[in-house]
Amino acid sequence: MKRLNIIWALLAAMLLFTACDDYLDKLPDDRATLDSESKITQFITSAYGTRNNAMVQEYSSDNMVYNGDTYNTAVNQEEVWKFEDVTTQGNDDPRSLWNNYYAAVAAANAALDAIDEMGNPASLYAQRAEALLCRAWGMFRLATLFCMAYDPTKDYMGLPYPKASGLEIVERGTLTELYDNINADIEEALPNVSDEHLKVPKYHFNRKAAYAFAARFNLYYLKFDKAIKYATQAIGEDPSNVLRNWAEYEDLGSAEIGNAYVNSSNPANLMLHAAHSLIGRMLYSSSYRRYGYGPVSRNYETFYPNAPWGSGSKSTTSLIMSSKQYGSTPNYRIPKIVEFWEYTDVTAGTGYAHIVDAVFTTDETLLVRAEAYALLKQYDNCIRDLNYWIGSHCRKNNYFPVLTKESIISFMEELPEAPRVPETDLNRSIRKALHPQGFTIESGDQTCILQFVLHVRRLETIVQGLRFCDIKRYGIEYSHEVPNADPIEFVAGDLRGAIQIPADVLEAGMVPNPREVKSAPKEE
C-alpha cells in the first residue's frame, strides 16, 4: 500500500488551522522549542484534541429514531443515520475527527520526544505519563470510531499507531496490535500519573481520570479483572459520596442543569473535554429533527418503560433523569451536552460552537465495574454497584428499588426481547438480544443481568455516543427506519460499525474499511 507521510509539522499546522483556542493559535510547529519543563507541561495541553465522537456514534445507535420527512435534517446527520460514507467536512464529521485526533497524537509524540531529548528526568515523569495517556486516548477514540469492536478471534484491521514525531504512518496492522499498543502506553503511564503539575486537573488526565480510562479500555480489551481493579482505584470501593447526586438537579431547569452537569467542582466529573461540535444544537434545534431522541425512544426503550424504579415521568418513577426530559415532540433532550458559544466577533455575531463533555465520570466508571463483575459472574458485587447507582439517581419514594439478583432476573425474564425490526412501537423493549463479539456469556442468569447493566449504561451515557460502542461489543441488533424504503438493519458483527476512513485519506493510499454488507439473517 502507498505510505502516508504524515509528519508532525504538517499535523501541527492542521491543528492550528482547525482550532480556535488561544493556546492552539500559538502552537509551535518546531519541537526544538520545547526546551524547558514549563514549555512541555503547557504544550501537552494540545494533545487532547478538540473534536468529539458523539454525533457520529449517537446517530448510528439505537438511541435515535426516525421522526418523519416533515422535519429537517443535515446532510451529515442523514448520512450517518443511513450508515453511508459521510461527505461533509464539518467539525463533527469523520474527516475532522481523524485529522484532529491524529494531530493530538502527534502533539503527544512531540512532547515525548522532547522529554527523551532532555534525558527523561524524574521531574518530567508525570508529564511523560500524561503525554502517553493522551496518545493512548487519541488512538482509543480513533479505534472506537473507525474500527470494529475488539475481538481477538477475528483478523480485524487496526490503525497506524505513530510513536515518534516525523515518522511515516504505514500499514494499518491488526486491531489486536492497535489495542496492544494502547495498553502498553496506559500501563507505562499509570505508575507515574500525578495531579501536581496540572493547573486545571479536571481537563487533563488527573490520577482518577487516568484510572477511569484504564478501566473502560480494559473492559473493551476483555481484561475484566483489570477493569475492576482500575475502576476501584478511580472511584473507591464505596463511591456513594462521589457519584452524581441527581437530587441536586430536581429544582433546576434545562440551562441550569446543562451548566451544573459539567461543573468541574462536581466530584462525579473525573475528566471534562471541550470540543468544537454541533451535537449540542442537533439535540434541540428544529433544523435537525428528522432523526433524534424522540417519543419512540423515550417511551419504549429508554427512560419511560417500566423498570425496577417505576415507569413514566415524575409521578410514577423514582428515576430523576426521567423527569428531566426537555423540549417537545419530536425531539427531547437531557441537558448533559449543551452548546456554549464563543464569539470571535460580537458585533458580527460570529464565533464557534463548543460543547463540554464529561468523558469520564464516577457513574460511568461504576457501571464499567458492574459490567466486569457480571462478566466474571461475581453477581453480588455487580448488584452492589447497581444499587450505588440507584441511590444517586433515584428519589426516595414509593418506587425506590433495592435490587437483588433475583429481582433483576425476574424482571428481565418477563420482558420480551426486542426484534431487530419492530412491526410496531409496542414491539420495542429495553431487553435486547446479545451476541457478544470475542467473548461468551451464559444464557439465563448472566445474560439477564448483563442486559440490565447495558440498559443502565444506555441511560447513563445517552447522547455521549458510548451506546454505539456497547452495541458493537455485544452485537446488539436493531434497525433504522428510512422513508419509502425497507429499514436499514444493523446486525451482530456488522462491518458498518467501523465508520469509513475519510475519502482523502483513502485517496492517499490507506486501505478502506470493508463494506460487504451481508443480508440480515432471519429472526426466529
N, C-alpha and C positions, 0 to 999 in steps of 0.2 A: 504494500500500500504506500502511497505517496506520504512522505513525512511532513509533519506540520511544524514549521519553525516558529513556535510561539515563545518569544523571548521576553524577559522581564521588562525591558524598556518599552516594548510595544504594549504590554498589558498595563503598565503603569499609565501610559498615555491614554489607553482606553478607559481606565478608571477615572482619570482626570476628566475625560470628555463626558462621562455618563453620570457624574455625581455633582452634587451642589453643596455639600457640607464644606465649611471653611477649611477644615484641616485637609480635606481631599483636594480642594482647589490649589493647595500649595504643596502637594506631594512632590518630593524629589524623584526624578527618574534615574538617578545615578546612585547606586547603593554605596559608592565610595564616600558619600556624605554622611553615612551612618557611622560616625566615628566617635560617638560618645554614648554612654549608657542612657542618658536622658533622651537623646535623639531616637535611640532604638525603642525605648519604652513608649514614646509618643507615636513612633511610626507603626507599631504593631496595631494601633487603633484602626489603621487602614486595611487590616487583614480580616475584618469581619464582613465585608461586603455590604452592599446597600440595596439588595433585592430580596424578594420573598417568594417562596413556592406556593403560597396559599391559594392564589387564584387558579392556577392550573390544576392543582391537586383537588381542591374543593369542588370545582365544577366537573371534574372527572368522576367524582364519587357518587354514592347513592344518597348523599345528604340533600342534593339539589334535585328539583323536579321541573318538568315542563309545564309552564303556566298558560300557554296558548299564543298563537301568532298575532293576536291583537296587541300584544305587548312588544316593546322594543328590545333589541339586543345589540351587542357589539360584535364585530367580526371575530375577534379572538375568543370571546365567550362562546359563540356558537360553534366555532371550530373545535374548541376543547370539549364541549358537550358531545359533539358527534365523533370524537376520537379521530379527528382529522389533523393533518400537519398544520401547525399554526403559521400563517403567512404574514402576520403583522409583526412589528418590531418595537412594541412599547415596553415599558418597564416591567410588566408582568409576564411577558412572553418568553418562550424558551430561548430565543437568541440572546436576550438581555440577561437572563438568568445564567446561561452558560458563560457568557463573557464576564459577567460580574463576579461569579464565584471563582472562575479561574484567575481573574485579576487579584482577588483576595488571596488565593493560594500563592500567587506569585509574590505578593507583598509579604506573606508569611515566610516564604523562602528567602527573600531579600534580608529580612530580619535575622533569620537563622544563619545565613551566610556571613552577615556582619558580626554576629556573636562568635562564630567559629574563627573569623579573622582576628578577633580580639583574644583568642585563646580559650574561649568558653569559660570565663572567670566565674567563680562561685556567686559573685554579686549579680550575675545575669541569669542564674539558674531559673528563677521564677519567670523572667521574660522569655527564656527559651521554651519553658513549659507552655506558656501562653501561646507562643507562635506555633508550636507543634499542635496544640489543640485547635487553633484557627485553621491550620492546614487540614487537619482531620475533619473538622466541621464543614469546611467548604467542600471537601470531597464527599462527605456523607450526604450533604444536601444535593450534590450533583448525582450521587448514586441513587438516592431515593426517588429522584425525578426521572433520570434518563436510563435507568436500569431496571431490571426485574427485581423482585424480592430475592434476598439471599437464599440460595438453595444449593448446598454443597453436592447434591446429586445431579445437578444439571450443569452443562457447559455454557452458561450464560456469559455474554460479553460484559466486560468491565469498562473502565475509562482510563485514559492516560493519567498517571499519578506523578506529576513533576516533583522532584525532591531537591532541586537546586535551581538557582537563577541562571537563565541563559541556555538551558539545555533544551534539546529538541523534545517535543512530545511525539512519541512514536505509537506503536500499535496499542490497541485498546486493552489487550490482555483479557483475563477472565474476571468475572465478578468475584470469585473466591480470592484472587490475587488483590483485587481492589479492597475488599474487606480486610484482608490480612494486613495490608499497608495502613489502613485506618487504625486497626487495632494496635499495630506497632507504635504509631505516633501517640495514641492515647496512653498506652502502657508506659512509654518513655516519659511522658509528661506528668502523669499523676503524682509521682513521689515528690515533685518539686513545685507543685501548684501552691501559690500563695496569694493573699489579698494585699500584702503590704505595699506593693508598688502601684496599686490601682487607685486612681483618683475618684473614679465613679464605678465601683465594683459591679453594680447590677447590669452594666452594659458591657461587661467583659466576662471572661471565664474566671470568675472567682472560684474559690475552692468548692463550694456547694454546687455551683453550676457545672463545674468540670465533672464531678461525680454523677450528677444527673445525666449529663451527656453520655458518660461511660455506661450508665445503667441502660439508657434507651438503646444505644448502639449494641450492647451485648445481648439485649432481648432480640433485636433483629438478627444478630450474629449467631443466635441459637445457643448462647452460653448463659443458661438460665441461672446457674449458681452465682456467676459473676454479676449478672443483672441485679440479683437480690443484694449481694454484698455492696455494690456501689450505690444502689438506691438507698440503702440504710446509712451509708456514710454521708449521703446528701441530705437526708431528712430525719435521720434518727430512728430508733426502734418505734417510739411512740410520737408521731408527728402531729398530734391533735392540736398543739399550740401554734403550729406554723402553717396549717392549711388555710385556704381562703375561707374566711368567715362570711358566708353569703347573707347571714342575718344583718350584717352591716349595710347591705345594699337594699334592704326591704323598702325603705322610705325614699330611695333615690330614684331620679328619673334617668332616661336613657343617656343624656350627655354626661351627667354626673357619674354614672356607672362607667362610662367609657373612659373618663379620666382616672377614676379610682382604680379600675382594673389594672392599669399599667403603672400605677404609682410605685416608684422604686422603694418606698418605705414599707410596702406590704411584704411581710415575711414569706408569703406564698410565691412571690416573684423571685426566682433564682437568677434568671438572665433575661433581659429585655433587648429587643433588636429593632432598631429604627431602619425603615426601608422606604424607598420610593415605590409607591404602589397605588392602584385604584381599587383594590379589593374592598377597602372601607366604603367607597362610594357605590360599588357594584351591589353591595348588600342592601342598599336602601333606595338608590336613585331610580326614577321612572325610566331612565334610559337603558336599564339592564334587567327588566322584569320578565322577559320571556322565559328565562331559566333562573331558578333561585330557590331559596329556602322558604317554601310557602306552606299553605294549609295541609297539603297532602303529606308532606314530610313531617310537619309538626304534629298533626292529628293522628297519624297511623304508624309512624316509625320512630319518632324521637321522644319529644317531651310530653305529649298528651296521652299516649296509650296507657292502658292500665299497667302498673308496675308495683313492686312492693311498697312504694311510697304513695300510692294512690294514682289518680288519673286527672287529666284536665288541668285547669289553672288553679288559682289560689284556694278556692273554696273546697276542692276535693283532692288536694295533694299536699304533701309536705315539702316537695322539692321546690325550693325557692326559684331556681332557674326557670321553672315552668311559668311563673308569673312575671318573668322579665322578658317577654316577647313583645318587642315594639314594632311599630309600623302597621301596615294594613294589607289586606288582600291585594295582590297575590304574594307579596314578599314580607316576611317578618325578619326581625334581626334580634340577636342577643348582642348587646354592645360590648363585645370583647375586643374587636378590632374596629376602630373608628378612624376617620380621616382627620389628620392635622395638616393645616395649610401653612406653608412657608412662603411669604411674599418676597419676591425679588424686586418688584416694583409696585408699591402700594397704590400709587396713582393710576397706573395702568391695570391694576388688578391681576398681575401675572405672578406666577410662582410655581411651587412644586407641591404635589400631593404626597403626604407622608402617612405612614402608619407606624405604630409601635406594637410589636407582637411579643407577648410573653412566651418566648420559645422554650423556656424551661421553668416549670413551676413545681412546687411541692406536691400538688394534687395529681398532676400527670405522672410524676415520678413514683408516687404512691401506687398508681394503677399499673405502672411498669412492674413494680414489685409484686402486686397482687396477681398479675398475669403469670409472672415467672413462677410464683408459688403454685398456681393452678397447674401449670405445665409440668411441675415436678410432683404433682399430686399431694402437696402439702396444704390440704384444704382448710385446716383450722387457721393457718397463718393467712391464707388468702381471704377468708371470711372476716378475720380480724381487721385486715386492711380495708376491706369494703365497708365495714362498719365505721371506721375512721372517716371515710369519705361521706357516708350518710350523716354522721354527726356534724360535719361542717357545711353540708349542702342542704339539709332539711330543717324545717322549723319543727319545734316540739309541739305537735298537735295530735289529733286522733289518728293521723295517717303516718306518724313517725314509726318506721320499721326497725326492728332489730333482726338482722339477717342471721340465718343459720344455714348450714349445708343443706339440710332437709327442706327448708323453705324455698331456697333458690331452685333446687332441683324440681320440687313440686310445681313451682311457678312456671319454670321454663317448659316442663313436660306438658303442661296444659295448653301451651300456645302452639298454633300451627306454624310450621316453617314457611316463610315467605317464598313463593315461587319466583323463578328468575323473571318471568314476565307476568305480572298480576293481571287477571282479567278485569277486575275492578279494584278500587281502593280498599275494599273490605278484605281483599286477599293479602294485603300488606301486613307485615308483622315485625316486631322488634327481634324476633328469632330468625336467624339466617343460617342456612346450612353451611358447614365449614369443610373446606378441602385444603388442609394445611400444605404449604409449599416447603418441602425439605425437612419436615418433621412429622411425627404422627401423634394423634391423640386417640384416646379410647372413647368408644360410643358410651352413651349413658351418662354417668355422673360427671366425668371430666368434660365431656362436650357441653353439657348443660351449664356447668359453672363457667366455662370459657365463653360461651355465648352471652352469659350475663355480664361478665367482665368486659367483653368487647362492646356491649351496649352502653355500659357506663363510660367506657373510653370514648365512645361516639359522642355522648352528651358533653363530656368534659372538654373535648378537643374540637367541637364544632366550629366551623369557619376558619380553622387554622390549617387545614389540609392534611392532618395526620390520619384522618379516616381512610384516605386512599392508600396509605401505607399499610394499614390494618387489612384492608380489602385484599391487597396484593399478597400479604403474608399468609392470610388464611383462605385464599381462593374463594372469597365471597362472591356469589353470582347475583347479578341484577341487570336491569335494562334502562336505557334512556329513550324516552318517547320522543319521536320527531314527527312533524306534520306530514300527512299524505304519504306515509311510508311505514314499513314494518319497524318495530322498535329495534334499537341497536342493543344487542345482547353482549354483556361482558361476562366471560366465563373464567373458571379457575385456570390460572396459568396463561391468561390472555396476553399475547405479546404486546398489545397496545398499552399495557400497564407501564411499559418503558416508553416514555414520551420520546418522539423522534428527535434526533440530533438536528440542530439548526441547519438550514439549507446551505448557507455559505461555508459552514464547517465541512459538510459533506462534499461540496464542490472542491474544497481544498484537499480532499482525499480520505477523510475519516469514513470508516465503514459504518453504514447506517444500521439502525435497529431493524431487525427483520419484521415483516408485516404479513406473514402468511396467516391470515385470519381464518381459522378453521370454522366450519359450520358448528353452531352450538349443538351439543348433544341433547337428545330429547330428555325432558324431565319425566321422572317416573310418577 
